[in-house]
Amino acid sequence: MMELVTPFLETLATLFIFAVGLVILLLVVVFIFDISQRKNAVLRNYPVVGHFRSIFSSLGEFFRQYFFAMDREEMPFNRAERDWVHKAANNADTTVAFGSTKNLSPTGTAIFANCPFPTLDEDAVETRPISIGEGFCKHPYTAKSLFNISGMSFGAISKPAVLALSNGARMAGCWYNTGEGGLSPYHLEGGADIVFQIGTAKYGVRDLDGNLSDEKLSELAAHKQVKMFEIKMSQGAKPGKGGILPGAKVTAQIAEIRGIGIGEDSISPNRHLDVASAGDLLDMIGRVRKVTGKPVGFKSVLGATDWLDDFFQEIGKRGAESAPDFITLDSGDGGTGAAPMPLLDNVGLTIKEMLPLLVDKLEQYNLRERVKVITSGKLITPSEVAWALCAGADFITSARGFMFSIGCIQALKCNKNTCPTGITTHNKRLQKGLDPKDKALKVANYVHNMNHAVEIIAHSCGVKEPRGLNREHVRIMQNNGRSVLMSELYPKI
Ligand SMILES: Cc1cc2nc3c(=O)[nH]c(=O)nc-3n(C[C@H](O)[C@H](O)[C@H](O)COP(=O)(O)O)c2cc1C
């Protein structure tokens, strides 16, 4: 026996000495490289150990959320918000114990005004569907769900993610917006109602010269599932900048759907080249509606607001039939696959300020009934959705909420093709973890539990259904430590 063990131990010892030697050699090479390079001061002053700084700061991005960040601390979404979505998506218990971890004092915090005599379950009614474009389009759309899926293009997100969302949307009875990357077979495969987004590059609806094609619009409108068309003016994460899909994510199929080269960065113009005024926008809305027969609206984040007066006055001149059937208002703090940081951080105002303003402007120009208001921007929990209903929104949409529902862990890698949960990557290995069938169910659970939780808030405020909520039902914290009814802050409706 010993004859066998001794040579084995000897080989092991030799290997060990060899490995240690190799590590020492490597450290010497790194040491020499670090002190002789001139680009990085930390490495030149602290050779070898200086590397730990960048290793720790990149690992910190992953570990902070587990070990160090408090429940209500992280951005863009904190653990409490993400946990609520994950539990809702898994149909798990969403109740919490002991007391709120939310600080209710900061200025702007919304607190719902509960009524002494809440609505009893037997008096509650179901959320009523709302018709969009009724009386103004050949094929108006009656939308059942108040909570729907916001635009995320096939390209920014993966095939299994699109399949999970489109199947989930069908199961939940909500709509799914294609985002600006065109209509893929996977959007249709799920059988959900689809809102087709016309981005500034007009992917999916452009002719060979890149202009809007009536022929392509008619082809799309022929799909029964395609219910509405949304012209994208801008989105909150990058106002004044078109879509950015890094070349690493432009696969052969995505290139074909968009009509661009494989592996090329897909950069959309920063506005529709043919829309330079309020009149042009109305012309485009009218043209798409005429060709498709379906409701048409536009999506924008608001910064400057004077143009809204020009726009609504122009509608006044042309008649209510020229108006958009809906406006989607995105928040300055909205999400994206990829965007320059200054635009992401500091350009475009949030819906907290702009949603009441938009609703009031529509009221002022007598267009409130005609133009439906859809809004998005961090509305991923019931309180946020209920706030938007109080402010006057008809519909709420979310992108990142639905990403969480299908497993997103906020790894912040959407721009890299390395998403660890397979949602924003076309890497087949990483997509393996995303089973569209299982995740579709989670999408549907999320919608159902969201609706149910918003109903609970509505009933607590004494109304029979969520759309009964208005500005009398929410108070907003002021910097003097006292709250004011939203109806006093924005008294128009
Ligand atoms: C991965 C990703 C891709 C997106 N792609 C689009 C797009 O193609 N078109 C668009 O209008 N908005 C796009 N958005 C923005 C969302 O539709 C939405 O307006 C924004 O994220 C705010 O909603 P949220 O806070 O619920 O995510 C994208 C967002 C994400 C996270």
The ligand as an SDF file (V2000), in Angstrom:
LIG
                    3D

 31 33  0  0  0  0  0  0  0  0999 V2000
  -34.6790   47.1260  -21.1740 C   0  0  0  0  0  0  0  0  0  0  0  0
  -35.5680   48.2820  -21.5150 C   0  0  0  0  0  0  0  0  0  0  0  0
  -35.8840   48.5350  -22.8500 C   0  0  0  0  0  0  0  0  0  0  0  0
  -36.7050   49.6130  -23.1730 C   0  0  0  0  0  0  0  0  0  0  0  0
  -37.0300   49.8400  -24.4870 N   0  0  0  0  0  0  0  0  0  0  0  0
  -37.8760   50.8480  -24.7970 C   0  0  0  0  0  0  0  0  0  0  0  0
  -38.3060   51.0500  -26.1330 C   0  0  0  0  0  0  0  0  0  0  0  0
  -37.9400   50.3430  -27.0610 O   0  0  0  0  0  0  0  0  0  0  0  0
  -39.1690   52.0790  -26.3560 N   0  0  0  0  0  0  0  0  0  0  0  0
  -39.6370   52.9000  -25.3610 C   0  0  0  0  0  0  0  0  0  0  0  0
  -40.4190   53.8040  -25.6080 O   0  0  0  0  0  0  0  0  0  0  0  0
  -39.2440   52.7000  -24.0940 N   0  0  0  0  0  0  0  0  0  0  0  0
  -38.3940   51.7080  -23.7800 C   0  0  0  0  0  0  0  0  0  0  0  0
  -38.0430   51.5060  -22.4770 N   0  0  0  0  0  0  0  0  0  0  0  0
  -38.6190   52.4050  -21.4350 C   0  0  0  0  0  0  0  0  0  0  0  0
  -39.8710   51.7940  -20.7890 C   0  0  0  0  0  0  0  0  0  0  0  0
  -40.8430   51.4870  -21.7410 O   0  0  0  0  0  0  0  0  0  0  0  0
  -40.4970   52.7260  -19.7330 C   0  0  0  0  0  0  0  0  0  0  0  0
  -40.9880   53.8690  -20.3760 O   0  0  0  0  0  0  0  0  0  0  0  0
  -39.5460   53.1610  -18.6410 C   0  0  0  0  0  0  0  0  0  0  0  0
  -38.6380   52.1640  -18.2910 O   0  0  0  0  0  0  0  0  0  0  0  0
  -40.3090   53.5890  -17.3910 C   0  0  0  0  0  0  0  0  0  0  0  0
  -41.0630   52.5200  -16.8730 O   0  0  0  0  0  0  0  0  0  0  0  0
  -40.5390   51.5950  -15.6510 P   0  0  0  0  0  0  0  0  0  0  0  0
  -40.0680   52.5250  -14.5790 O   0  0  0  0  0  0  0  0  0  0  0  0
  -41.7280   50.7960  -15.2610 O   0  0  0  0  0  0  0  0  0  0  0  0
  -39.4250   50.7830  -16.1670 O   0  0  0  0  0  0  0  0  0  0  0  0
  -37.2120   50.4440  -22.1340 C   0  0  0  0  0  0  0  0  0  0  0  0
  -36.9000   50.1750  -20.8010 C   0  0  0  0  0  0  0  0  0  0  0  0
  -36.0930   49.1120  -20.4780 C   0  0  0  0  0  0  0  0  0  0  0  0
  -35.7850   48.8390  -19.0300 C   0  0  0  0  0  0  0  0  0  0  0  0
  1  2  1  0
  2  3  1  0
  2 30  2  0
  3  4  2  0
  4  5  1  0
  4 28  1  0
  5  6  2  0
  6  7  1  0
  6 13  1  0
  7  8  2  0
  7  9  1  0
  9 10  1  0
 10 11  2  0
 10 12  1  0
 12 13  2  0
 13 14  1  0
 14 15  1  0
 14 28  1  0
 15 16  1  0
 16 17  1  0
 16 18  1  0
 18 19  1  0
 18 20  1  0
 20 21  1  0
 20 22  1  0
 22 23  1  0
 23 24  1  0
 24 25  2  0
 24 26  1  0
 24 27  1  0
 28 29  2  0
 29 30  1  0
 30 31  1  0
M  END
$$$$
